[in-house]
Each structure stands twice: as structure tokens, then as C-alpha cells.
Amino acid sequence: MSARGFLKAVAIVLNLGVVLAINQCPTSETYYTGPLNGAKWGICQNTDVTGNILAQFSGLRNVGDCAWRCDNDIRCTQAVWVPGGGNCYLKDASTNGNWVASNGGYSVIHQVDNLDRCPATAGNYPGPKNGANWSICQGTDANGNILAQFSGLGNVGDCAWRCDYDDRCTRAVWVPGGGKCYLKDGSATWTSTTGGYSVVHVSSPLDRCPNKETTYKTADGATWAICPGSDVTGNNLAQYGGLSSAQDCASRCNDNGKCLRAVFVANGGNCYLKDHAAHGTWTNAPYTTVRYISANPATQGQWSALVPLPVIPAALYAVPAYPDSARLLFFSSASPTIFGGGGQTIYADYNYRTGEVSQRTVSNTQHDMFCPGMSQLGDGRIVVTGGDNAEITSIYDPATNGWTRGPNMKISRGYQSQTTLSNGRIFTIGGSWSGGNGRKNGEVYDPSTNVWTLLEGASVSNMLTADKSGSYRADNHAWLYGWKNGSVFQAGPSVKQNWYTTTNGGSVQQAGTRNSEDQMCGISVMFDNGKILSAGGSPNYDDNDSTTAAYVTTISNVSQAVKNDQVSNMNYPRIFANGVVLPDGTVHVTGGQTHGKGFADDNGVLSSELFNPKSNSWTIMARESVARNYHSASVLLADARVWSGGGGLCYNGGDCRPGSDHPNGQIWSPPYLFNSDGSAATRPVISSVSSTVLRVGSSFTVQMGDRDDYTFSLIRLGSATHSVNTDQRRISVSGTKNANFWSITLPNDSGVMIPGSWYVFAMSGNGVPSWAKTVRVTN
């Protein structure tokens, strides 16, 4: 298809005497190779181009400087060099100017083979897939390997449509004879031709690199794509000057946990890190963009592609199934993407083994479950309380996949926390976001009698933060842990920590002081028996810088003083983050903002990090594709990976930050699932468990797929919203080996082994976990 050609022109008679337009240089041309994308420019002496001027420069040294100016202006396809005064006039194809002979000593600079822009006026085709535009450039060809070939198409738009729907394709060649269409990738060379062909190429806004893209690995093994001839619009996160290459710019972006894309401008070595919250558009321009692709999976883990959902998953629940669990329930509010309205809840059901997603509306309980309390009962049902309909209780039964209405709470609540007790009951406290402010003392739900009982002695005043908004925020999102003898330990977010008892009207007693500042909307996770990690948060719910501070609290017997140890700080300050304990006892923290601002992606931290309690250290992990801030949630999956999703979900009629709604999620595969070369590690296999219903203190048998040595841990299935997951906790257990059978004894304390559904994980000598088996623990 390729033929060496020249710019297309039509012979006309100019008003300035009888001068014919030309379609090729009448003298011997010299050539200039553009540094931007390697395009080839012809320099033709004693010619001129009429038409409008894009830009004008003076005082240039030579014709090469003029060619450089044209090469670095994506609009420019021709330029005129006038030696007297060193003047340079940039032109484009849309001015309908004519290339003519001239005796004024001018030279015309024009693009020839190895084009990086259309030398003629281009048509336009709006791509239906992702909103990218496609230009149609007549008189050009693209040389290179053919991705796919079609014939019998009706027009060039049909060819553009084929390219738009093939993610590999950045250019296609349309041949009218026979209606042929040849799809090409970014490595194809764009040239002029006289064969009547047209090149279809992606143009602003882009959904893929318009030119040949290369990759670069930073020192930590992260992979970045480098795309010449492109730009990213939007606000700058940071700016650097004096860099030598796009690779240096990629390294600067890699060092900033908020950065996914950056723009490198060779002139001056400027690097602009782009704020992902600005949702900038990827466009054609004479610059180079860098964008994050992936981390080194062996050291930082790996995020999946985005999983689209029909709702914004502000809350979620890991659904138990015995012995193999593979479902998550997500819910938003009375509508999929805004909250407010009441009377029903929109759910999504996701099977992470099959990838199947479905949507449902729960209206029979008349309950908008936005911003509720959530706890798992001993029989696997989940109790969801309050929120937008602040007094209502709804109960989900995984055995029937159905919802029933429970008894109303004694006190209406929203943004409360609740936790399951050692005796199988549920305790809740706080929640002044809805149902009135203040005096949201504790109450207990007994599933055996289906009754709520108010505990006036379990006073909320002891756990209030000093939030500037008062009780409306001060009693929100308590960090609650059911413990021995029906007690509750409140680890935060208030500075003061408290023991609550739930018999004889309830009581409260201070257990300790964690630090000098409240940590509202921080994370709190029981990563081992009586060991609680707390990190991040802020003294105020809104409009306050967050902290990196982290603490480990050790609890033992009820009413005894607890031990608080400050541990290493997180790498990034975070509020509205989420924490998930892994089978090996490490804690994965995702998302959050360095400055708290609801319904916005501003200041969002994309890099996750991992706390190792054995080494008292935090390690930066792979970064997510979108910010996960206010109204995000994460949870451990049965396959030992981590779900993280949501964010946004503005109120009905609210004027929230555009682009901050995220009806999607991603799944993180931790480093323990990879070999050192990044390949998938061989995983242990639990063939079976002797029983899926276990009593506290009982023994059971795990059959492994081989006779290797293993360690074991149990993690309670989680439910999460607003940075709170009171259901999850981890305990390590020892086993006795007989061939490939392991006998494991559970702790003989239902305060440690809270009734409910638990994952059973086996870990190899290299720390690689199995898919979990799910068991139900009863009193």
C-alpha cells in the first residue's frame, strides 16, 4: 500500500500574477528529522505557502530552528522560513493555503514520510466506545504489521468503527477500492501516499496512545508507559524542572503516592505530576505523557482491572457459604448513586469466582440502609441497623438470600457502630448522624428473643471525640470489639478507650488513653488474639489534615487497663481509609485522603501500604486506579485477596465534586501470591474440613492436598462501611500433623472466637495461603 509521495495540492491561478500552485518541490529538497516523534520534514527553497498564520517567530538562527518550531506545535503541518530577520511562520492544513513557487528567498518546511500529523485537512469520526475522537486523513498510509483486515465495508466511518472497538488499534488504513480496512497499532509508520488511501487515527481526546508507546521500570520495579505526542489536561499535583528525560518524570510520579499520570516537556526538562482528582483529558500535544501501569507484583502486589458495579458500594458484606464462599453483597442507598429518599435499598451481588454481577432492590423492610451499623450473627445472618431510616433493623439470611424486617431499635441511629458479643447478641452505640443528636447510649439485640434492650449504663458520653461539629459527629464510627463475658472494648476513635459491659443495664469504665488526639475515620483491626492496630484518621470528621500515627493496643481481661504502644507511622496520612487483616497477620491499608473532604477525590492517596507487626514496619504497595475515600470499603476474600471499592455517593440534590463517584472496585493480590519473578506462586490446597459447624474450644481436621508442612489462621468474615469493620478479626492456631491431615483446636473462649462465620487458611512454608474453607463457629 505504501508509496513515497508529496503534499497534495491543486493548480490554481493566484491573484498575484499568473503563478501556479505546485504539488512537489521544484528544486532539490533537504530534510530535517523532528526530535519529538521522529517525523521527517522536507525543506524546499524558493517556495511559499499562502493562508492563515498559526504562529510567528523572529530572530531565529536558521531554517532548522523554524522546522523545530513546527515539529513542536501539533497543529503545524507547514511553515515558511524567511531568512531576512530570521522569521518563521507556522501554518496548518485547515487554512486552505496553497504551496507556490516564490522568488523571495523563502523556504517551505513540510511534512513528508514518517508523519506525526495529517498534512491535509482531516475529517472527524466520534468513537462510540469511550468518547475518543478519530481523525480521517486523506492521502496517507500507515506501514507496519496488520492487526486485522476487513473488506466490503461501506465507508471510511465503518473502518474507524472497527479500529475504535479494537483496543490494540491506534491507526487504520482505508482503501476505497473493495471497501478494505487494515487495522494497525502504534508502531506503524505514517507516510504520505498518492494511492488514494486514508489513515484513520486516534485524536483528542485520546483513549489510547496515538503513537508507539514504550515502557519503563522504576527502581522499585513498577512499570510506567511512555507515550510521545500527548498531553494530560487538568490541575497539577506538583511540578519539577531540569529533568533530563520522560523516564525521570516517571520516577518522580512513582515517588508520589497520589500520582498516576505526568507530562514531560523536553524544552526545559519540565515534569508536571497530574492530580488524578482533576479527571484531566488525555490529548494530542507535542509533549510526552507517562502513566502508571503496574507495580512489581512480587514486592508490591497487583491490582486487577476495575470491576464495574451497578451501585456505588459504600457498604459491603462477605457472604458465607459452607465450605466455599465466593460472594460479596454491596449496597448504596435508595438509589444506586445518590443517597436520600428512604424506604428501600439498592444492592449488587458479586461472585468473585465467576465474575457475575447482579442488582436487586430490597423494599420489603422499608429500610434505606445507607450509613448503618452492621454485624454478623452466629448463624451467618447479618443484622443491619439504622442509617437513613434510623430506627429500622433489617436481617439478611444467606441461606435464603432474602431479607426480613427485625424489631426497631430503642434509639434511632445513623453512623453508629455495632459488634457481635461472645454470647451471640449484638451491641450498638452512638449514631447522631440521623435520628437526632446526642444521648445515643448503648443497646443490645438478642436474636433468640428478637428484642432490643436499652442499656442506660452504657453511656455514650465516655467515648465522644472533641469534634468541632459537636455530638453530630463526636459519637460516629466507634471502634468496637466484642470480648470476653459479653463485654465490648472500644478502642477509639476517641483518645479515651473504654470497657463496656452489657448485663444489668450496662456499664462503662475507662480502659486507657491511646494518644493525645482523636483519630476519627481512621482504621482499626484486630490482627491477632487481643492485638489491635489503629492508624490514621483526624481530630475532626471534616476539613482537617489527617495523621500518619499508628498504635497497637493489647487487651486481656475485662476491666483491666490496656497497653498502648506507638508503632511506626504510616507512609501517608489518611482519613477515610480502610484496613484489612491478611492470613499472615499483616494489615493492608487502602485509600484515604491527606486532608479530609467528603465526596471528593482531592488529596486521595492511591498507593496502598502494608503493616508488618513482626518488623514494626510499613511498606508501600501497588497503587489503585482510582481514589478510594469517603464512602469506600474493603474486605478480605476467601481466596486471600482484598476487595477495595466505592467512594462518592453524594446526597440527593447535593453539589458534590464531579467525578468523585466510583461505582466500581478492584481486587488486590498480595505479594505472597507471587514468585520472585512475578509469576503466580503455587498455592496450598485444603481438600476438605471434617465439619463446617464447630463449637468454641472444639477440634476439627483439615485435609491438605499434600504432606508438606503448613501453618494455619482463622479470620472472621467481614462487613465494612465508613472505615469500620467490626466483624473481621484474626487468630493464629497451631495444628498437629498426621500425613496430610492436621488436627486443629479452637480457642476455648467465645470472646476470642466470636460466634459466626470464619475463613480457615493454610499457609505454606513460603507464606503462600490457600483458598479458605468457611466454617461456622457456635457457642
N, C-alpha and C positions, 0 to 999 in steps of 0.2 A: 504493500500500500504506500510505502514512503517514496517520496521523490523530492530532490532538492529544488526549492522554489524560491520565489521572491514575493514581496508585498504586492497585493492585488490593487490595481488602480485602473481607472477608465480614462481614455484620452478625451480631453475636452479643450476648448479654446478659452484661454484666460482673457480677462479684460485688459491685462497689461500687455497688449500686443498679441501676436499670434505665437503662443507658447503651448506646446503640447505637454500634457501630463505624461509621466513615464511610469513604467511598471518594473523597471530594473535599472541598476546603476549604469550610467553611460560610460563610466571610467572604471579603472581597476580599484576594487574596494580593499580596505584594510579591516581588521576585525579586532574586537575587544570582548574579552570574556568577563561577564559580570561576576563579582565576588559573592553576590547574595545567594544565587541558586545555580551558578554555572551557566547561565543563559549566554548565547552568542549574539553579539551586536555587530552589524556592519556599519562602517563609516565611509560614506560616499561623498567625495568632494564635488564642488560646483553644482550642488543641488539645494533645494529649499522645500519646505512643507508649509503650505498655507493653512489657515484655520485658527481657531482659538488657542490661546496660550494657557496651559495649566499652571506654570510657574516660571519665573525668570531669575537668572543669576548673572552676576557680572564679576569681573576681576578674576576669573578662573585662569589657570595656567595653560591648559591645553585641552584638546578635544577629548582626551581620556577622562578628564575631570567632569566634562559635560556628560559623557556616557555613564560615568559613575552616578551622577545625579539622577539620570533617567532610570538606571537599574534599581536605585533605591526608592523610587516612587512607584508603587504598584499600579498607579493609573497610567503611567507613561509607556507608550509604545514607540514613539518617535521623538527626536529632539533636533534642534537646529543649532549648530555651532557657528558663531560669528567671531573670527579672530580679533578684529578691532575692538578693544575693550574687554576681551575675554567673556563675551556674552553667550549665554546658553538659554534656549527657550524650549521648555518641555511641552510636548503635545500628546494627545491621546487619539484613539481611533474614532471616538464619538464626535469629533469636531468636523468630520466630513471634509477635512482638508485634502489637498492634492500634492503629490510629490512631483516637483517640476525641476527642469534644468535652470541653472542660475549662473550668471557671470559675476556675482557679487562677492565671490570668495567664501561663500557659506559651505558648510558640510552638514549632511543629514545623517543622523545616527538612527538606525532602525534595527528591530529585532529580526534575526534570521533563524537558522536552525537552533535547536535547544531553547525553545521558547519557555518563558515562565509567565507569560500573559498573552492574551489574544491580540494579534497585530491588526485586527479589524473590529468593527462594531459587533459585539456579541449579543446574541439573543438570550433569553432567560427562561428557565423552567423551574417552578417552585416544587421541590421534592415533597411528596405527601407523607413520607415516613417520619422524619424527625424535624421537618421545617427548614432544612438546609436548602439553599438555592443552588441551581446548576446553570452554568453558562454554556451557550452553544456557539462555538467559534468556527465559522466557515473558513475554508481554505487552509486547514491544518490537519495534521495527522499525529498519532502517538505510536512510537515504535517500542516494542517490548513484548514480553510474554502475554499470551491471551488467556484471561481467566475463564471466559465463557464466550460463546458465539451464538448469535441468533440470526435468523433470516425471515423474510416475508413480513417484516414489520411495516406499519403504515406510515410512520413519520419519525422525525428525529426525537420528538417527545416520548415516543414508545421506547426508544433506545435509552434516553435519560431515565425513564422509569425503571428499566432493568438495572441500571447502574446504581440508582438510589437504593434499591432493595437488596443489593449485594454489598455487605459491609467491607469487603475487600477492595471494592472498586472506587477509584478516585477519578478515573478518566475512561471514556468510551469513544470509539470511532464509529461514526455513522457514514455508511456508503449508500447513497440513494439507489443505485442500481441493484435490484434484488432485495431492497429493504434490509440490508445487512447491518449488524451491530456487534462490535467487538469490545468486550469489557477488558479494561487494563487496570493495573494497580499503580501506586505512586512511584514506582521505579521506571515507568515508561517515559521515554524521551519525547517531548512535544516539539514538533517541527512544522515548518511551512510546507505546503504542497500545492500542486496545480491539478490534483486528481479529482477535485470536486468533493473531497471528504469534509466532514465536520467533526471536531472534537467536542465532546460533552465533558465538562469538568466541574468539580465541586467548587463553589464560590461562596462569598459571605452571605449569611452566616454559615459556618462550617459544622459538619458533624463527624468529620474525619480529616486527617492531614491532607492538604491538597498536593503535596509534593512527596518525595521519597523521605520517609521517616527513619531515623536511626535510634538506637537505644544506648543508654549509658548507665553503668552501675556505680553508685556512690560507695564510699569506703565501708559502709555497713552492709553492703550487698543489695540495697534497694535498686530497683530498675526504673529508669526515667526515659520517656520518649522525647526525642528532639525533632521538632517539626519546623523546617525553614519556610519562609514566606507566609507567616501567620502572626496573629496578634490576639490578645485577650483583652476585651474591654472591661471596665469596672474599676472599683476602688483598689488602691494599692495597700497591701498589708505592710510592706517595708520596701526600701529602695537602697541599692548599693551601686557604687561606681568604681571604675577602674578594673573591672574583671576582664580576664583575657578570653573567655570562651563561654559558650552556652552550657558547657559541662560545669564550669564554675558556678554558673547561675543555678543549675540543677542542685548542686551541693548546698547552696545557700537555702534553697527551698526545702531541701531534705532536712536541714538542721532546724527548721521551724515547724513545730507540730501542728500549726494551723494551715499550712500551705499545701496545695495540690497542684497549682499551676504558676508559672512565672514567664516573664517576657524578657528576652535578652536583645539589647540594641548594640550592635557591634561598634557603632560610632560613639566612642566614649566609654565603652565597656559597661553600660548601664544594665542593671538587673532589677526588674520590678516584680516582687512577690505579690500575687494577686489574692485579694480577700475572697475566699470562697463564698462568704455571705453576700457578696455583691452580685452573684449569679451572672457574671460577665459573659459576653458572647465571643465565641471563637471566630475570628475573621481573617480574610486575606490582608496581608500587610508586609512591608519589607523588613520584617524582624524575624526572630526565631522564638518559638514557644517551647517550653519544657513542661511536661506533665507527668505526674506520678502514675506508675503502672502497678508495681507491687514491691513488697519487702522481700528480704531473704527469708523464705519460709522456715528454714532450719533454725533461725535465731529470733525471728520476729513473728512467725506465724503467717497466715494467709487469709485474707477476706474473700468471700465468694462474690459473685456478681450480685447486684441489687435484686431482691425478691419483691416484685410489686404486689401490693395488697389492696383490697377494696376499701380499707379503712385506715385511718391513722392509728397505729397500735400504741395508744397511751397506757394501756394496761394489758397484761398477759398472764396466762396460766399454763403450766406444763401439765398436760392431761395424762393421768396414769392409765396404763393398760398392763395387764399381768400375763406373762413376764416381760413383754416387749412394748415399750412406749415409743411413740413417734409423732405425737400431735401437740400443737400449740393452739390455744384459743386466744385471740386478740379482741379487744373491744375499744370503741371510741366513746360515743355518746349517743344521743337520739338521732344523730345523722353521722355519716361516715367521716366528715372532715371539719365539722364545727361542733362546739358543744352548746347546750342550752335547748330548751324545748320540753324536755322531760317526757315521762310516760313509756319509754321504750329504749332499747339499746341495740346498736348495730354491731354485729360480731363478724369476725373472719375465723375460719377454721383452716389450719395449715398442717399438712402432713409433710414433715421434712425428709421422710424416707422416699416418698413418691413424688414430691413437689406439688401435689394437688392443693388448690386453694378454693374455698367456697365461702359464701356470705350468707348470713341469716339475720333476721330481726327477731328480738325477744321482746314481746309485748304483753305476754300473759301475766307477768308480775307487776306491770305498771311502774317499772323502775328504770330511770335513767341512771346507769351505774357509773357515770363519769366521776372520777376522783373519789373512789370508795376506799373502804377497808377490805382486805381480802385475807382469808385463812383457809387452810386445808384441814378438813376433819379427818378423824382416824379411819373412816371408811372410804376415803378417797374423794368424797364430795367437797366442794368448795363453797364457802359462805362469803357472799359479797354484800356489804352493808353501806347504806347512806350514799353520799355524793350529791348529785343534782336533785334527786328525790331523797331527801336527807334522813327520813325515818325508816325507809323500807329495807327489808332483808330479802335477798334472793339466793337460792341454793341451786347449784348445778350438780347433776349426777352423771358422771362419765359412763356409768353402766347403761343408762337410758339415753344419754346425750340430750337430756331435757332439763328444763328449769321449772322450779316451783317457788311459790311465794312463802317466805317464812314470816315469823312474827315481827312486828315493828319494834325497833329499839325503844328504850325508855327515853333516850335523848336523841334528837335529830342531829346528824353529824355529816361533815364533809371534810376531806383531807385528814381524817383520823387514821390512826394505825391500830392494828389488832394482831393478836398472836394466839396460837393454839397452846393450851396448857397441858401439863403432864397427865391430867385426869380426862383429857379429851374435850374439855369445854373450850370456849373462845372468850378472850378478854379484849375489850376495846376501850380507848380513852382519847380525849381531845376531839378536834374536828370543828373549829369555829368558822371554817370557810363557808359553810351553809348551815341552816337551821338555827341561826342566832349566835351571838358572841358570848364566850365565857362560860365558866362553871360546867365544862364538859367532863365531869368526873367519870370514873370507870364503871363499866357494867360487864356482865358475863352472860354468855349464851350457853345453855345446856341442851345438846342435841337429843338427849334421852327424854326430856320433857318438852322440848320445843318452846322454851321460855327464856326471856331476857330478865336478868335481875340487876337492879341498880346497886352500886357499891359506893355509898356516900363517903366511906372512909378512904377510898382510893382517890384521893384528891388530885385534880389536875394541876393545881397551883404550884406544886413542888417541882413539876417538870417544865414550866414555862421558860421560854427564851426571853431575852430582852429586846425582842424585835421592835423596830421603830413604828411598826403598824399596830402594835398592841396585841390583844388576845386574838384578833382575827388571824394572825399569823403565828403567834407565840406557842400555840398548842398543836401545831401541824406536824405530821410525819414523824412521830416518835419512833425511836429505835428500840423495839420491844423483842424480848426473848423469853419464851416460856421456859421455866426451870423447875427445880425440884419442889415436890409437895404443893403443886398448884400455884407456885409463885411466878412472878414476872420480874425480870431485870430490865430496867430502862437505861440504856447505855448513852442516850443523847436524843436529839442534837444539843440539848441544853448543857451548860457547863456542869451542872449538878446531875449526878446519876442516882437512881433510886431503886429500892426494892418495893414491889407491890405484892400484897397478899390478897387472896380472892375469897376468903371464907369470913363468916361473921361480920358481914358488912364491909370488909376490905380494910386495908391499912396501907400506909406509905412510910418509908424510912430511908433517909439518905444513905447511899452506899459508897459514894466517893465523889471526887471532883476530877474531871478529865483534864481540863486545861483552863485558860483564862478567858477564852472566847467561845461563844456558841458556834455550832457548825451546821446551821440549817441547810437542809438539802445536800448534805454530804452522804458518803456511803458508809455502811456498817455491815459487817459479815462475820459470822461465827465460822472460822476456818478450821477449828479443831475443838475438842472437848473443853468447853469453858474459856476458849480463846477468841476474842472479838477484835477484829481490825476495824478502826474508824478512820476516815480520811476525808479531806476536802470540806466543802460547804462554805458558809459565810455567816457573819453575825446577823445579817438581815436577809429576808427572803428575796427582796428586790433591790436592784440598783446598788450593788455593793461588790467590791473586789472579793474574790474567793481566795481560799488558802491552800497551801500545799501540805499543811500539817497532818501528821498521821500518828495514831496511837494504837497500842494493843492493850486491851483490858482483860484481866484474868479474873474470873469469878469462880467461887467454890460453893460454900454453903449459904443458904438463905439468911439474910440479915447480917451477914459478915461483911466487913469492909472489903472492897475490891482493890485490885492492884492495877494502876495505870502506868504504862511505860511509853514515853515518846520514842517513836522509831524514826527511821529515815523518812525525810519528806518526799512526797511525790515529785516527779519531774515538772509537772504542770499544775498550777492552781486550777481547781474545778468546783463548780456548783452545778447541780442537776445532772451529775454523772451517775453511773450505775456500776455496782460491783458484783462479781460472780465468783464463787469459790470453785476451784477445779479439783479433779480427783486426787492430784498430788499435793493438795493443801495450799497451793499458790492462789492468789486472788487477782483476777483480771478486772481492770477498771477502764470503762469506755466513756467517751463523750464528755460533756460538761463545758462550762464557759469560764474564762478567767475573770469575767465581770458579769454578774447575774442580770439577765434581761429576758423575761419570758417572751415566748412567741417570736423568737428571733434567732438567727444563726450567727449573729455578731459575736466575736471573741470565742467562737467554738473551737475546742481542741479536737483535732482529728486523730492524732496519734493516741492509741491506747497504751496502757502500761501494766506491768505485772509485778506484784509484790511477792517476794520470796521470804517467808518468815524465818527460814533456817539461816539465811545470809543477811537478813535485815536489809534488803536492797530492793530498789525499784528498777525495772528495765523497760525501756521504750519498746513497744511492739508496733506492728503494722498499723497504718492509718486507714480510717474508714473513708468511704467515698463521699459521704455527706455528714453534716453536723448532727449529733445526737444530743440535744439539750433538753429544755423543758418539755415534758410530756413524752420522753423517750423511756424505753425499758429494755432490760436484758435478762437472760436466763440461761442456765446450763441445759444442754440437750443430752439425751440418753447416749448419744454417740461421742460424748466428751468434747463436743464443740460448743460454741457460745453464740446464741442469737442476740443481736442488737438491732433495735429498730425504733421508728417513730420520731416524734418531735413536731412541735407546732400545735395544731388543733385549736384554732382561735375561737373565741366566743361568738355567738350569734349576733351579727351586726357590728362586730369589732373591727377596728382598723389596725390589723397586725402587720408585721413586716412581710411583704410579698416574698414568696419563695421559701418560707420557713416551714411550710407543711411538708411532711415526709411520710406518705402512705406506702412505706416500704421498709425493708430491713436487709441485713447482711448476716452471714454466718462466718464466724472466725474459727479457723483451725489452728490450735496452739502449736508451738514448735515441737511438742512431744509427739506429734503425728507425722514428723518428717525425719528422714535420714539427713546426715550432714551435707549431702549433695543436693538436697531439696526434693528428692523422690519420696514417695509415700512409705512410711515405716510399716513393717509387718505388725499387725495388731494381735494381741491375745484374743482368744475366743472362749467365752463362757458357754459351754454346751447346754448346761441346764442348772437349775437350783432345785433342791429337794422339795421346797414348798414356797409358795408365793404369799402365804399368810403366816406371819411369825409373831410370837409373843415376846415382849421385852424380857431379856435375860435368857432366851432360848438359844439353842444351837441349830444350825442348818448346814447343809452340804452343798458346795459349789463344785460342779464337774467342769474341768478345763479341757480344752481340745488337745493338750499335750501334757508332758510330765515336767515341764520347766518350773522354776521357782517363781512365785508371784507374791505381791503384797496386795492388800485389799483396803478399800474405803467405802463408806456409805454416805450418800448425800441425799438429803430430803428434797423432793421435787419443789420447785419454786413457783411463786406468784409475785408479780412485780408491778409497781406503779409509783411514779414520783420519787424515784431513787430508793424506795423502800421495798425490801423483800424479806419479810419476817418468817417466811416458810423455810427458806433454804438454811441448812447448816450441814456441816461435815463432821464425821467421826472416822478415825482410823481404827481398824480392827486387825487382830492377828489371826492366823489360821494354822491348823495342823494338817500336814500333808500326808496322804496315803496314795501313792501312784499319782494319778491325775485328779484325785478327789481331795478337797480341802474342807475341813470342819471348822466352822466359824461360830463363835459365841457372841451374842449381842450384849451390850451393857445392861446390867440389871437395875436400871434406873430410868423410869419413863420421863424424868425431867431432862435427861441427856438424850435419850432415844424417844423423842416426842412421837406420839402415835401419828400414823399417816403413811404416805407412800414414799418409798426410798429407792434410789438407784444403788445397785451393787456393782462396783467397778473392781476389776482385776488389773494390776499393773505389772508389766514385765520388769526384768532386771535393768532394762534401759529406760524405764519410766514411761513406757508406751501403754496407754489404757485400752481396755476392751470397750466394745459396746456394753452398756449396762443392762443387767436384768432388773426388773422392777418388782419390788416386794411390798407388802402391806404389813406394817408393824402395829400391833394392838396391845392394850394393857393386859 
